[in-house]
């Protein structure tokens, strides 16, 4: 069975961040599930989480969650 294709990473990709809504759309899951992934340390947000602050998740963190391990 062939290994999963992991997309190449460019330097610009490392600077990309996603909002919780964008992560929800990519993973096809609920906002609560994204919150659980953040709480469990599966996804790493930038900065601290607080009421009224937009949560941003790094492209690297999302890629590692989807494909497993360091990409």
C-alpha positions in Angstrom: 0.0 0.0 0.0 1.5 3.4 -1.0 2.3 5.9 1.7 0.0 8.9 2.1 1.1 11.8 -0.1 2.3 14.7 2.2 2.2 18.0 0.3 5.5 19.8 -0.1 6.0 22.7 2.3 7.2 26.1 1.1 8.4 28.9 3.4 5.2 30.9 2.7 3.2 27.9 4.0 4.9 28.1 7.3 3.6 31.6 7.8 0.0 30.8 7.0 -2.6 30.6 9.8 -6.2 29.5 9.8 -9.1 30.7 11.9 -11.3 28.1 13.8 -13.9 28.4 11.0 -11.4 27.6 8.3 -10.1 24.6 10.4 -13.7 23.4 10.9 -14.3 23.5 7.1 -11.1 21.6 6.3 -11.7 18.9 9.0 -15.5 18.9 8.4 -16.1 19.1 12.2 -17.8 21.3 14.8 -16.3 24.3 16.6 -16.5 22.3 19.8 -14.3 19.5 18.3 -11.7 22.1 17.2 -11.8 23.5 20.8 -11.2 20.0 22.1 -8.3 19.4 19.8 -6.7 22.7 21.0 -7.3 21.8 24.6 -5.7 18.4 24.1 -2.7 20.0 22.4 -3.4 18.3 19.0 -3.7 21.8 17.4 -1.5 24.7 18.4 -3.0 28.2 18.4 -1.0 31.4 18.1 -1.1 33.4 21.2 -3.5 32.8 24.1 -7.1 32.0 23.9 -9.4 34.5 25.4 -12.9 35.7 25.0 -13.2 38.1 22.0 -9.8 37.1 20.6 -9.8 35.4 17.2 -8.0 32.0 17.5 -5.5 31.3 14.8 -4.0 27.9 14.2 -0.7 27.5 12.3 -0.6 25.6 9.0 2.2 23.4 10.4 0.0 22.4 13.4 -2.9 21.6 11.1 -0.7 19.6 8.7 0.8 17.6 11.5 -2.6 16.8 12.9 -4.0 15.7 9.5 -0.9 13.7 8.3 0.5 12.7 11.6 4.0 13.5 12.9 6.3 16.2 11.7 5.8 17.0 8.0 
